[in-house]
Amino acid sequence: MPSEKHPKAKSVESLRHAEYYDMQRTFDELYTRSQAREVFDNLMELILSKDNIMLAYRNIKSNSGSATPGTDRLRITDIGRLPADEVVARVRKIVRGGINGYTPRSVRRKEIPKPNGKTRPLGIPCIWDRLIQQCIKQVMEPICEAKFSSNSYGFRPNRSVENAIAAIYRLMQRSGLYYVVEFDVKGFFDNVDHSKLIRQLWSMNIRDKELLYVIRRILKAPIQMPDGHLENPKKGTPQGGIISPLLANVVLNELDHWVESQWQNHPVIEKYSYRENAAGCPIHSHAYRAMRNTNLKEMYIVRYADDFRILCRTKEQANRTLIAVTKWLTERLKLEVSPEKTRVVDVRRSYSEFLGFKIRLRKKGKKHVVQSHMCDKAYKRVKADLVKQVGNIKFPRACRGESGEVHLFNSMVMGIQNYYRLATDISLDCNNIGRAVDIVLKNRLKAGKSHRLKKEGRDLTKSEIQRYGKSKRLRYLAQSKEPVYPISYIRCKKPMDLKRNVCAYTPQGRSEIHNDLQMDTTLLLQLMKATAYSRSAEYMDNRISLFSAQQGKCAVTGKTFESVSDIHCHHKRPKSLGGTDCYGNLVLVLAPVHELIHATNKSAIDSRLSVLKLNRQQLAKLNRLRISAEVKPIDSEEIALELNSHNGMTKEIKKTV
């Protein structure tokens, strides 16, 4: 009989990290308490707990941005080298040890170029301040998630651009909302009112005064401009800070709920019966039918961070909504709307832009269906970037080489396709871009006698075969044999709507996206809480990851660890020989195996081998570790002869007896 296939385990990285440090139950409790509208007035003790700080280190370490230095030029690797207990003590001292309390260091300003020639200001805090912000975010997020609107999709767990686009498609095509009000808030992140933000956190029942003081200090952190001088901000949240997206959602959450109260969650709906769909969402069709006979404005909001659209049924309602929301933003949130970019669009006649897509409705029989493309700015930018990168392939930069330039081109192609494939007519857009890119490829790489572009090359990987294997436009470079991915080979993907029953902070909500660790976590938690003995934070964190990856078993013998004292973390290349505490240089083994790896005395080796009784495969693993540690491998044939002679002597003794 064929072997039974087991379903692939589902895992979300952030949830797995929380399990490693036994924080998931704590976050679940915060979420439940927030739903029950409890007041939180003692959160700093939890934020500065050892488990939360080490979890924050783990989450930042796995983020590619952790290698970007702030004004102090330190990176996450500099924190990882410190002992775990020192990292915890340092964080607590920075937050509470100063005379005036927490005083963050200056934020480094970095100007990021935009497609229109302007720049977007990015603020990069110092690495210790980033670690503190991550500690705060981990504790605040479950509290805020319980209060956030279901119509907000940006920078939230289990929500994405795909869900926002799916919501827009659904409201336009299925709900028949043909009028879209486009809003553009002028410099949202630079104009957030600090006092208003603190009051909004207070209204969410986050009432720990020490925490609110720390958040205010984060908002007031001085900014080091490119020319070196410091500026003290009076408003705004620095883009680039870990906690900034969460605070931005807190600010605009009030807008979400106000728009919903005008129609979607109007008090009138409580007078009518309703039913729930498969996802558990209420359907208020009876109430909405009655409300359409009133002067109420029918409006639905779809928001991704500071980019939002409001959809209405009639032009009159859309015009009234534009005036009402503009006035509300100005008076309540003290945010200014750009009049040039704020307008009402009838999507049956014109395109509406949202998150890099331009979307409209076209007539199909008696219905209107969604038609979408890349927006014009994105189309021009993508085309220019790919053509420029083709030039880099012909004349490779010294730091990359030809293979490196091809890999960069391929990653650009995959990134573009992964994002924009949600557009219904993406194949047309990419065909036009692909035609221009192919012309440049042929002109530059087939010119003269070189003919560097071929139809055959190296074998494709499984993922490459699945994605581009049937494409007739796939080409290879003659020298490196590397494939050049075709931008034109793409198919539209239907955007997936948000699953309302998925939640990162309830066991039932996690079940669809994440499986808990399939092992006894008691020993894992004991290992996590074990004394550090001046070991680095990186070493302590990687040790937990290894325990999970090895499923709680010895890497050589495969035996299950029974106690913390059994677990020895071995450096494949010893630190005395230049080895580090990185994940790839560590492995968990049983105590006698660890002794055997380093043993050089023949009698000590023989005694441990007689106890462990390793087979040929296990001995090969052991020898690989000995070789990495620059210890002479154990001769398997010599061991076999000794064992045979030992067995022969045993048989002779038995015969004599």
C-alpha positions, -999 to +999 in steps of 0.1 A: +000+000+000+012+035-007+024+054+023-002+078+038+005+114+031+004+137+061-009+172+057+018+199+057+021+216+090+009+252+090+031+277+107+032+315+111+067+327+121+056+353+147+032+329+163+059+302+165+083+327+182+056+335+208+053+298+215+090+295+220+090+321+247+056+311+262+040+344+255+011+333+232-012+326+262-004+360+276-013+377+243-045+357+241-055+369+275-048+405+266-070+402+235-099+386+255-097+412+282-097+440+256-128+426+240-144+426+275-135+464+277-112+459+307-088+487+317-050+481+313-031+502+339-001+480+346+014+470+312+050+481+318+058+451+340+048+428+312+066+448+285+098+447+305+096+410+314+125+388+304+104+366+281+089+396+262+123+412+258+139+380+244+109+375+221+114+410+209+150+403+202+140+371+183+114+390+161+138+418+153+166+394+145+145+377+118+137+411+102+160+421+074+159+457+085+178+448+117+210+452+098+203+489+091+222+510+117+208+541+134+227+572+146+247+550+170+259+527+141+249+496+160+231+466+145+211+437+160+243+415+158+259+438+184+230+431+208+232+393+200+268+391+212+259+403+247+248+379+275+210+374+275+207+387+311+227+418+302+204+425+273+174+423+296+191+445+322+201+471+296+166+474+282+152+479+317+179+505+325+173+525+293+135+526+300+136+533+338+172+541+347+176+577+336+170+607+357+142+619+335+129+585+326+132+570+291+151+593+267+154+577+232+184+586+211+181+606+179+164+591+149+184+590+116+165+607+087+169+589+054+153+603+022+138+576+000+132+587-037+096+584-050+087+578-087+075+614-091+109+627-083+101+637-047+114+619-016+097+602+013+113+608+047+122+577+066+132+577+103+156+550+115+158+547+153+188+532+171+188+495+176+182+496+214+152+520+208+139+496+181+141+467+206+121+487+231+095+496+205+092+459+196+086+451+233+058+477+234+043+466+201+040+430+211+020+438+242-001+466+227-010+448+195-035+422+209-052+450+229-056+472+199-066+443+175-097+437+196-107+473+190-097+478+154-123+478+125-127+449+102-124+473+073-088+481+080-062+459+062-028+476+065+000+464+088-021+440+108-018+403+115-032+380+088-043+410+066-028+421+033-031+442+002-048+412-014-076+413+011-081+451+006-083+447-032-107+418-028-129+440-007-129+468-034-137+443-061-166+428-041-182+462-032-180+474-067-191+443-086-214+425-062-228+453-041-232+477-070-214+507-054-203+526-085-191+558-069-157+559-052-145+588-031-107+590-033-090+607-004-054+618+000-042+630+034-013+654+031+018+639+048-002+617+072+028+603+092+043+638+095+011+654+108-002+631+135-012+651+165+006+637+196-019+648+222-048+634+202-030+600+197-024+597+235-061+604+241-071+578+216-049+552+234-066+562+267-100+557+251-088+521+241-084+516+279-046+516+276-042+537+308-007+528+321+007+563+326+043+551+325+037+534+291+019+565+277+049+586+289+073+563+271+052+565+239+052+602+241+090+602+244+092+580+213+071+605+194+092+634+206+126+617+198+149+642+180+155+637+143+191+639+129+188+654+094+211+644+065+232+675+071+237+666+107+216+691+126+188+679+150+151+688+148+126+682+176+093+671+161+061+687+175+038+663+156+040+631+134+052+596+139+086+586+123+081+563+093+106+534+098+099+530+135+086+496+145+057+510+165+047+536+139+023+515+118+004+504+149+001+540+161-011+551+127-038+525+128-048+537+162-052+573+148-073+562+119-093+536+137-116+564+149-123+573+113-131+537+104-157+534+132-172+568+124-177+559+087-192+525+098-216+543+122-230+563+093-244+532+076-227+498+081-232+498+119-259+524+122-281+520+154-311+513+131-298+478+123-304+467+159-342+469+152-341+443+124-334+406+124-302+393+107-285+360+098-248+350+098-228+337+068-204+307+069-176+329+083-198+341+112-204+376+099-238+391+103-259+400+072-281+430+078-299+430+044-333+437+060-321+468+078-301+481+048-332+478+026-352+499+050-324+524+055-323+531+017-357+549+020-341+575+044-317+604+039-288+584+054-256+582+032-247+546+022-210+543+025-184+516+030-147+523+038-117+502+027-085+513+043-049+503+040-027+523+064-033+560+054-046+551+020-084+547+020-114+547-003-151+552+005-176+536-018-212+550-022-243+540-042-252+574-057-233+605-069-252+627-045-243+605-015-206+604-027-205+642-029-220+646+006-196+619+019-166+638+005-176+670+023-185+652+056-153+631+058-130+660+048-146+682+076-144+653+101-107+647+094-099+684+098-118+689+130-114+656+148-079+644+137-064+677+126-054+662+093-054+681+060-069+666+028-053+674-005-080+690-027-062+682-059-061+644-052-095+641-035-123+634-059-154+614-067-150+588-095-178+570-113-160+537-120-184+528-149-167+557-168-133+562-153-106+544-134-101+547-097-066+541-083-058+522-051-026+506-038-009+507-072-039+494-092-063+513-114-098+497-112-131+503-131-163+484-140-170+474-176-203+463-191-207+426-197-242+416-208-266+431-182-239+433-155-208+453-147-176+434-139-143+446-125-115+454-149-081+464-134-046+472-145-013+484-130-017+521-124+001+543-149+029+554-125+036+518-116+036+507-152+062+534-162+084+527-131+084+489-136+092+492-173+121+517-167+135+496-138+136+464-158+151+480-188+178+496-166+186+462-150+190+447-184+217+472-190+234+461-157+233+425-170+253+435-202+278+456-181+277+439-146+287+459-116+319+447-100+302+440-067+276+416-083+290+401-114+268+387-142+251+360-121+243+385-094+227+410-119+206+382-134+194+371-099+185+407-091+165+410-124+147+377-117+138+388-081+124+420-095+103+401-121+089+378-094+082+406-070+063+426-097+043+395-108+035+385-072+021+419-063+003+429-095-012+396-106-043+406-087-051+429-116-076+413-140-057+425-171-022+421-157-012+398-187-018+427-211+003+451-190+031+426-186+030+417-223+036+453-232+064+456-206+079+422-218+080+433-254+101+464-245+123+443-222+128+416-248+139+441-274+165+456-251+177+421-241+182+410-277+198+443-288+222+443-259+229+406-254+228+394-290+247+423-305+280+416-323+297+382-321+290+374-285+254+361-287+251+359-249+214+350-250+206+313-256+175+290-255+192+264-233+210+265-200+211+249-166+183+227-152+155+246-137+145+241-101+110+226-092+096+261-085+111+275-117+096+246-137+062+252-121+063+289-128+082+293-161+088+258-174+062+261-202+071+296-213+086+299-249+101+333-239+125+318-213+161+325-222+195+317-206+229+335-205+255+316-225+283+319-199+266+315-165+237+293-179+214+313-156+177+317-168+163+352-174+127+351-162+101+364-187+080+392-172+052+385-198+046+350-186+019+356-160-017+348-152-043+368-132-050+355-097-083+361-080-077+380-048-087+361-017-111+379+006-104+382+043-114+352+065-132+368+093-128+338+116-090+339+114-074+356+145-039+354+158-051+358+194-076+330+199-069+292+197-099+287+173-088+316+151-052+303+148-063+268+139-067+277+102-033+293+098-011+278+124-005+244+141+009+244+176+042+227+183+037+189+179+058+180+210+059+183+247+067+219+253+074+215+290+111+207+283+113+235+257+101+260+283+125+247+309+153+251+284+142+286+276+142+296+313+175+278+321+203+298+336+223+316+308+258+314+325+269+345+305+260+330+272+251+354+244+215+363+236+220+348+201+232+315+216+202+313+240+177+321+212+192+297+187+192+269+212+154+271+215+151+271+177+173+240+174+152+222+200+121+228+179+139+220+146+153+187+160+119+179+175+134+175+209+159+148+198+196+143+198+211+152+164+234+121+164+215+093+182+179+105+175+170+098+211+145+121+228+158+144+255+144+137+289+157+166+309+175+199+305+207+183+319+207+159+289+208+187+264+242+200+254+245+227+227+276+219+207+295+245+185+303+226+152+333+249+148+346+257+183+347+294+193+385+289+200+389+282+163+368+312+152+333+297+155+303+318+163+269+314+181+250+316+148+222+290+142+242+271+115+271+265+138+251+250+167+236+215+172+219+199+202+233+165+214+231+143+244+258+148+271+278+116+264+277+124+227+291+158+233+319+143+254+326+118+226+328+146+200+357+162+219+373+130+233+409+121+222+418+095+248+413+060+233+400+045+265+375+073+270+363+069+234+359+031+238+340+034+271+315+060+257+311+040+224+303+009+244+275+028+263+261+046+232+263+016+208+262+038+177+254+023+143+273+031+111+250+060+102+252+076+137+289+072+137+292+090+104+273+119+119+295+119+149+327+119+127+314+149+107+311+168+140+346+157+151+361+168+118+344+202+120+359+206+155+393+195+141+393+163+161+405+131+144+375+109+133+369+075+148+379+046+125+347+026+120+366-006+108+388-006+139+357-003+161+341-032+143+371-054+148+372-045+185+335-053+189+339-086+170+369-096+192+349-085+223+319-106+212+343-136+204+358-134+239+323-133+254+313-165+235+345-183+246+337-174+283+302-187+279+314-220+264+339-224+293+312-218+318 
